[in-house]
């Protein structure tokens, strides 16, 4: 079993990238359905709360998460939006129905919970190797918990000058 763990550990970053891209595209499609009525379903009336605004958030954050740009911040906001969606739309005490079921599979909230925790995973794990964030920082791989990159830069490339930590540096690893 240790051998299997060691063999699969090398695939963490590419699989994380695939996971991020798939969930980002699914989130983008949910937003486009609410904003434009595409690919299926009715379009939400422009400016209506919460459907149209949720569609706008899902569309914009879906693009950011899919391409891997400001991934941690976008995924954190998307996770919060999905938590709000579950509690606002599906949770029985807030919905007001005495007959509404507590179980997410029965009240239709399982998709919101899955999106919430998938985006929380992306916010804490990062974008993976195939992301704009990885290229933007001038590294090929992703950073580990020790601060080293998994795939070091070549010696021919000059080292990037150190910058002061900015406002969003807490969300980067």
Backbone as a ProteinNet text record, in pm:
[ID]
protein_1_A
[PRIMARY]
XXXXXXXXXXXXXXXXXXXXXXXXXXXXXXXXXXXXXXXXXXXXXXXXXXXXXXXXXXXXXXXXXXXXXXXXXXXXXXXXXXXXXXXXXXXXXXXXXXXXXXXXXXXXXXXXXXXXXXXXXXXXXXXXXXXXXXXXXXXXXXXXXXXXXXXXXXXXXXXXXXXXXXXXXXXXX
[TERTIARY]
81.4	0	86.3	199.5	288.5	341.3	369.2	417.1	311.4	186	78.4	65.3	74.2	68.7	181.6	300.5	415	399	343.4	324.9	218.6	111.3	3	33.1	123.5	154.8	209.6	277	330.8	225.4	106	-2.5	-93.2	-58.7	-145.5	-174.7	-73.6	-93	-168.4	-136.4	-215.4	-360.9	-383.7	-521.9	-597.6	-530	-593	-631.4	-547.5	-580.3	-703.7	-710.9	-827.5	-953.5	-943.7	-1056.3	-1104	-1011	-1044.3	-1110.2	-1056.9	-1112.4	-1254.1	-1276.1	-1409.3	-1511.1	-1477.3	-1571.9	-1590.4	-1486	-1500.6	-1593.7	-1582.4	-1672.1	-1816.3	-1835.7	-1971.6	-2033.5	-1953.3	-1999.8	-2030.3	-1946.1	-1967.1	-2097.4	-2125.8	-2249.9	-2372.2	-2363.8	-2475.4	-2499.9	-2392.6	-2407.9	-2463.7	-2417.3	-2466.2	-2612.4	-2654.4	-2795.6	-2883.3	-2838.2	-2917.3	-2912.1	-2798	-2784.3	-2839.3	-2812.1	-2844.7	-2945.5	-2984.7	-3073.6	-3004.4	-2871.3	-2793.9	-2717.3	-2704.1	-2747.7	-2894.3	-2951.3	-3092.9	-3152.3	-3281.4	-3350	-3385.1	-3471.2	-3512	-3404.9	-3404.7	-3313.8	-3375.3	-3295.6	-3345.3	-3368.2	-3471.5	-3493.2	-3373.1	-3334.9	-3216.5	-3229.4	-3128.6	-3125.5	-3203.5	-3269.1	-3351.4	-3263.4	-3310.5	-3238.1	-3309.3	-3240.2	-3097.2	-3051.4	-3145.3	-3109	-3014	-3045.5	-2961.2	-2823.8	-2819.8	-2691.9	-2608.6	-2673.7	-2601.3	-2544.6	-2621.8	-2572.7	-2452	-2453.3	-2339.8	-2215	-2231.5	-2119.4	-2067.5	-2157.1	-2117	-2047.1	-2093.1	-2033.3	-1891.8	-1876.1	-1745	-1646.5	-1688.3	-1598.2	-1570.6	-1667	-1645.8	-1535.5	-1531.2	-1423.8	-1289.8	-1285.6	-1160.2	-1108.6	-1197.8	-1157.3	-1113.3	-1183	-1148.7	-1009.8	-978	-846.3	-739.2	-780.5	-684.2	-624.6	-704.3	-659.3	-722.3	-639.5	-685.6	-771.2	-720.9	-798.2	-841.2	-750	-784.2	-893	-882.3	-983.2	-1116.2	-1113.1	-1236.1	-1305.5	-1227.5	-1286.3	-1342.1	-1276.7	-1326.4	-1460.5	-1471.7	-1597	-1704.8	-1668.3	-1764.1	-1813.5	-1725.7	-1765.7	-1867	-1842.4	-1937.5	-2070.3	-2065.6	-2189.9	-2272.8	-2206.8	-2278.6	-2332.9	-2260.9	-2313.7	-2438.1	-2433.4	-2550.6	-2666	-2635	-2739.3	-2806.7	-2728	-2788.4	-2878.8	-2827.9	-2907.6	-3026.6	-3013.4	-3122.1	-3229.9	-3188.6	-3285.3	-3330.4	-3246.3	-3275.5	-3292.5	-3233.9	-3236.6	-3375.5	-3439.8	-3579.6	-3614.8	-3536.5	-3578.2	-3586.2	-3500.1	-3504.8	-3604.1	-3633.8	-3727.4	-3870.9	-3898	-4029.5	-4129	-4092.5	-4186.7	-4180.4	-4292.6	-4295.1	-4271.8	-4300.1	-4284.3	-4150.8	-4069.1	-3940.6	-3848.7	-3776.7	-3689	-3556.2	-3498.5	-3367.2	-3256.2	-3271.2	-3165.9	-3144.9	-3019.2	-2990.6	-3035.7	-3033.8	-3076.2	-3226.3	-3301.3	-3445.8	-3485.1	-3410	-3448.8	-3380.5	-3304.3	-3243.8	-3116.1	-3057.1	-2939.3	-2806.6	-2807	-2679.9	-2581	-2628.5	-2538.3	-2472.4	-2548.6	-2492.2	-2386.6	-2410.4	-2312.5	-2187.4	-2203.6	-2086.4	-2002.9	-2067.5	-1994.2	-1923.7	-1991.6	-1934	-1803.8	-1806.1	-1687.1	-1581	-1621.7	-1522.3	-1444.5	-1514	-1445.4	-1364.2	-1408.3	-1327.8	-1197.6	-1204.6	-1083.4	-990.1	-1043.5	-961.3	-899.9	-977.6	-926	-810.4	-812.9	-706.3	-591.4	-617.2	-512.5	-441.8	-504.6	-444.1	-496.4	-436.7	-487.3	-428.3	-314.5	-247.8	-150	-89.8	18.2	-32.4	-148.6	-201.9	-295.6	-237.5	-317.5	-242.8	-317.1	-256.9	-179.1	-229.5	-159.1	-17.9	1.5	134.4	226.6	176	255.9	279.7	180.2	187.6	297.9	319.6	424	559.5	565.8	692.5	745.7	655.7	701.1	627.3	691.4	631.9	540.6	580.6	503.1	420.5	370.1	296	381.4	349.4	427.3	380.9	475.4	442.6	426.8	396.7	377.7	507	621.9	749.4	786.3	709.3	736.5	821.2	863.1	940.4	846.9	894.6	814.3	840.8	736.5	751.7	836.6	828.7	911.4	996.4	1125.1	1207.2	1230.8	1259.3	1289.2	1425.2	1447.6	1578.5	1679.6	1804.9	1908.5	1930.9	1884.7	1903.2	1812.2	1701.8	1609.4	1658.8	1657.6	1699.7	1593.7	1638.2	1545.6	1464.5	1337.1	1249.1	1281.7	1274.4	1301.7	1194.8	1237.3	1142.2	1054.8	926.7	832.5	782.4	741.3	678.9	546.9	508.5	378.2	266.2	172.2	61.3	-60.1	-168.5	-292.8	-345.7	-326.5	-380.1	-279.1	-165.7	-61.7	-101.2	-196.6	-240.6	-303.6	-361.7	-432.3	-338.9	-215.5	-119.9	-31.5	17.6	112.8	242.8
-119.1	0	126.2	121.7	236.3	264.8	161.1	178.1	247.3	210	273.8	420.3	450.1	589.5	671.4	614.6	685.3	706.4	609.7	622.4	725.4	729.9	823.1	965.1	982.7	1115.8	1207.9	1153.2	1234.5	1290.7	1236.5	1282.9	1384.9	1426.2	1516.5	1646.4	1713.7	1842.8	1835.4	1742.4	1735	1694.4	1603.7	1562.4	1676	1752.3	1868.9	1970.9	1987.2	2077.5	2029.2	1900.3	1844.8	1861.9	1836.7	1854.3	1999.3	2093.8	2235.9	2275.7	2228.2	2264.1	2209.6	2085.6	2025.1	2096.5	2119.8	2188.5	2333.7	2397.8	2533.8	2541.6	2446.7	2444.4	2416.1	2322.5	2295.1	2418.4	2489.2	2610.6	2719.7	2730.6	2826.5	2798.3	2671.8	2634.8	2668.7	2649.2	2688.7	2838.8	2916.4	3061.1	3101.7	3038.2	3074.3	3035.6	2930.4	2892.1	2999.7	3054	3156.5	3290	3324.4	3453.7	3455.2	3349.8	3350.5	3244.8	3155.2	3046.1	2940.1	2937.9	2842.3	2751.4	2624	2543.7	2501.4	2493.4	2458.2	2542.5	2544.5	2608.3	2752.9	2804.6	2944.2	3039.6	3156.6	3262.6	3337.4	3372.4	3449.2	3593.8	3657.9	3799.2	3884.2	3976.8	4058.1	4136.3	4122.5	4194	4130.6	4018	3956.3	3891.1	3901	3840.5	3713.6	3607.5	3584.9	3520.4	3479.6	3396.9	3465.4	3586.7	3653.2	3684.4	3732.7	3765.3	3640	3530.5	3403	3359.7	3377.5	3343.5	3426.6	3554.5	3641	3597.2	3568.4	3520	3388.1	3296.2	3165	3175.9	3263.5	3278.6	3334.9	3444.6	3509.1	3419.9	3367.1	3281.8	3149.9	3100.8	2979.6	2998.3	3115.1	3145.1	3150.2	3222.3	3235.8	3100.5	3018.3	2887.9	2796.2	2799.7	2713.3	2743.5	2871.2	2904.4	2908.5	2909.2	2907.5	3042.9	3148.1	3284.3	3332.9	3373.8	3406.3	3291.5	3171.8	3051.3	3039.1	3060.6	3042.8	3138.8	3263.7	3362.7	3332.4	3302.8	3272.7	3148.7	3045.2	2922.5	2944.6	3027.4	3057.5	3131.2	3228.4	3302.2	3209.1	3123.1	3028.1	2930.2	2886.9	2797.8	2866.5	2991.5	3067.2	3088.5	3112.6	3131.7	3003.5	2889.5	2762.7	2728.8	2766.7	2748.8	2834.6	2959.1	3046.5	2986.8	2932.3	2872.4	2756.4	2674.1	2561.4	2610.7	2699.7	2744.8	2829.7	2907	2994.6	2918.3	2822.8	2753.4	2616.8	2545.5	2404.8	2364.6	2438.3	2395.6	2416.2	2312.6	2319.7	2428.3	2452.2	2556.6	2695	2725.4	2856	2861.1	2745.5	2740.4	2760.3	2722.2	2746.8	2635.5	2531.6	2422.8	2320.8	2290.1	2193.2	2051.7	2030.6	1897	1878.8	1982.5	1972.7	1876.6	1797	1696.9	1758.4	1703.3	1745.9	1698.9	1583.3	1519.9	1590.7	1624.5	1697.4	1625.2	1494.2	1421	1440.2	1460.8	1479.1	1624.5	1719.6	1860	1927.2	1850.7	1903	1982.2	1972.6	2053.2	1982.3	1856.9	1782.6	1843.7	1900	1962	2086.7	2166.5	2285.4	2246.9	2140.6	2095.8	2042.7	1966.6	1914.7	2027.4	2125.6	2239.5	2315.4	2334.6	2408.3	2344	2214.2	2148.6	2123.5	2110.5	2099.4	2230.2	2342.7	2471	2501.2	2452	2466.6	2387.8	2269.5	2190.9	2264.5	2323	2397.1	2520.2	2588.4	2707.4	2672.4	2556.2	2518.7	2446.3	2379.6	2301.9	2379.8	2479	2554.8	2510.7	2566	2546.1	2426	2379.1	2271.8	2328.3	2239.3	2279.2	2349.3	2313.1	2371.1	2486.2	2599.9	2715.3	2843.4	2948.9	3079.3	3123.3	3091.5	3128.3	3072	2949.3	2888.4	2961.7	3001.6	3074.7	3218	3276.1	3415.2	3435.3	3336.4	3344.8	3303	3263.3	3228.3	3093.2	3002.5	2869.3	2767.1	2654.2	2549.5	2464	2431.8	2343.9	2421.5	2350.4	2415.5	2414.6	2498.3	2505.1	2400.7	2351.4	2256.3	2333.2	2262.3	2329.2	2389.4	2344.4	2401.2	2525.3	2558.7	2677.4	2650.2	2527.1	2492.5	2456.9	2477.3	2435.9	2289.2	2219	2076.4	2051.2	2138.3	2126.9	2252.3	2242.5	2363.7	2426.8	2554.4	2627.4	2585	2606	2572.6	2678.2	2641.5	2735.1	2845.8	2827.4	2930.2	3050	3029.2	3138.6	3220.2	3351.8	3433.3	3428.1	3440.9	3440.5	3568.8	3555.5	3671.5	3755.9	3887.7	3970.9	3948.8	3953.9	3933.5	4056.2	4029.9	4139.2	4138.4	4253.6	4261.2	4189.4	4121.2	4054.5	4157.3	4127.3	4218.6	4182.9	4248.1	4230.3	4087.7	4025.6	3892.6	3781.6	3812.1	3711.5	3600.4	3623.7	3520.2	3402	3427.3	3323.2	3244	3287.9	3217.5	3130	3025.1	2939.7	2943
0	0	0	68.3	69.9	-69.6	-145.3	-281.6	-368	-351.5	-427.8	-388.3	-259	-214.3	-275.3	-277.4	-334.1	-484.1	-552.4	-697.8	-732.1	-653.5	-682.3	-636.5	-543.2	-490.7	-599.2	-696.6	-805	-898.3	-893.7	-980.5	-913.3	-792.7	-716.6	-792.1	-838.8	-902.2	-1035.7	-1126.5	-1249.8	-1226	-1132	-1103.5	-1036.2	-950.7	-889.3	-995.9	-1096.2	-1206.6	-1282.7	-1311.3	-1381	-1296.7	-1166.8	-1074.7	-1076.9	-1071	-1071.7	-1202.9	-1314.2	-1445	-1461.1	-1422	-1435.8	-1348.6	-1221.1	-1133.5	-1175.2	-1226.8	-1276.3	-1395.6	-1488.1	-1604.4	-1564.9	-1470.8	-1425.3	-1358.5	-1280.9	-1213.9	-1316.8	-1417.1	-1525.8	-1599.7	-1624.8	-1693.7	-1609.3	-1476.9	-1389.6	-1398.8	-1403.9	-1417.1	-1551.6	-1659.6	-1793	-1810.6	-1742.1	-1748.8	-1684.1	-1571.4	-1502.8	-1576.3	-1634.1	-1700.6	-1842	-1918.7	-2061.4	-2103.6	-2012.3	-2048.6	-2132.2	-2130.4	-2208.2	-2115.9	-2135.5	-2248.4	-2239.5	-2121.1	-2107.1	-1994.8	-1991.2	-1879.8	-1904.8	-1820	-1835.6	-1783.8	-1840.7	-1800.2	-1682.7	-1582.4	-1467.8	-1511.6	-1459.5	-1493.4	-1450	-1533.3	-1508.3	-1378.1	-1291.2	-1164.4	-1052.1	-1075.7	-970.4	-864	-740.1	-628.5	-588.2	-562.1	-567.3	-696.9	-783.5	-899.5	-996.8	-1039.7	-1137.5	-1080.1	-956.2	-892	-867.9	-831.4	-816.5	-950.2	-1057.6	-1190.8	-1231.2	-1197.2	-1227.6	-1150.9	-1021.8	-940.6	-995.5	-1027.5	-1078.3	-1213.1	-1297.9	-1430.7	-1420.7	-1347.8	-1336.6	-1261.4	-1146.2	-1069.1	-1141.1	-1218.4	-1297.3	-1399.9	-1462.5	-1557.7	-1485.1	-1371.7	-1297.7	-1248.4	-1196.3	-1143.8	-1258.2	-1369.6	-1482.8	-1537.5	-1554.9	-1609.3	-1500.6	-1374.2	-1264.8	-1234.7	-1242.3	-1216.5	-1086.2	-990.1	-854	-800.3	-815.5	-788.6	-643.5	-550.6	-409	-364.4	-403.5	-364.1	-431.2	-560.6	-633.8	-577.2	-546.7	-492.7	-352.9	-273.6	-139.3	-146.7	-235.1	-253.6	-309.2	-403.4	-460.5	-354.4	-265.3	-156.5	-65.9	-34	47.6	-22.4	-152.5	-227.6	-229.5	-240.1	-238.9	-100	5.5	141	159.1	111.2	117.2	36.8	-80.2	-163.8	-92.1	-23.5	47.9	159.6	242.6	356.5	314.3	208.2	163.8	87.7	5.3	-80.9	-31	41.4	65.7	211.8	303.1	442.5	500.8	554.1	596.1	697.1	804.3	897.7	834.5	739.4	675	560.3	503.7	391.8	440.2	564.6	621.6	601.9	530.1	508.4	620.6	680.4	789.5	736.6	610.5	553.7	481.5	478.5	409.4	483.7	409	466.6	509.5	614.5	661.8	568.5	507.2	428.5	295.2	263.1	138.8	12.7	11.8	-107.8	-131	-24.7	-36.8	-60	-3.3	-19.9	-139	-217.7	-339.8	-318.4	-200.6	-171.7	-184.7	-229.7	-234.9	-333.2	-443.1	-540	-481	-408.1	-344.3	-241.2	-164.8	-64.6	-133.4	-239.8	-310.8	-370.7	-433.5	-486.4	-374	-262.2	-149.6	-102.8	-80.3	-28.2	-136.2	-261.7	-369.2	-381.7	-374.7	-383.8	-258.4	-145.2	-23.7	-37.2	-97.5	-123.8	-218.7	-323.1	-419.2	-351.9	-267.6	-198.6	-105.9	-45.7	46.4	-23.2	-135.5	-204.1	-313.4	-369.6	-478.6	-613.4	-717.4	-852.9	-923.7	-880.9	-952.9	-1053.6	-1128.6	-1218.6	-1344.6	-1393.5	-1517.2	-1483.9	-1447	-1409.1	-1443.9	-1465.2	-1489.2	-1364.8	-1246.6	-1123.3	-1119	-1164.3	-1164.1	-1261.5	-1374.4	-1473.4	-1427.8	-1364.1	-1320.1	-1217.8	-1134.4	-1032.7	-1087.1	-1213.5	-1274.7	-1233	-1196.5	-1159.2	-1242.2	-1260.1	-1339.8	-1255.1	-1136.1	-1048.6	-948.5	-850.7	-743.1	-618.3	-525.7	-404	-304.1	-227.2	-122	7.7	115.4	243.8	296.2	247	290.9	211.8	109.4	30	-92.8	-116	-234.8	-349.3	-469.3	-583.9	-611.7	-658.6	-685.8	-808.8	-907.8	-1026.8	-1031	-995.7	-986.4	-1122.4	-1118.7	-1240.9	-1292.4	-1419.6	-1475.2	-1432.6	-1433.5	-1390.4	-1491.4	-1615.1	-1717.5	-1693.2	-1620.7	-1594.5	-1476.8	-1489.4	-1375.3	-1265	-1143.5	-1030.2	-1031.4	-1001.7	-998.4	-875.8	-888.6	-770.9	-664.9	-538.5	-428.4	-414.6	-398	-379.6	-236.8	-191	-60.3	-64.3	44.5	43.9	31.3	-53.6	-76	7.4	-23.4	49.5	36.8	-79.2	-104.3	-78.9	-19.8	-1.6	95.2	179.4	272.5	200.7	82.8	9.7	-81.9	-94.1	-178.4	-93.1	-150.3	-77.9	-147.3
[MASK]
+++++++++++++++++++++++++++++++++++++++++++++++++++++++++++++++++++++++++++++++++++++++++++++++++++++++++++++++++++++++++++++++++++++++++++++++++++++++++++++++++++++++++++++

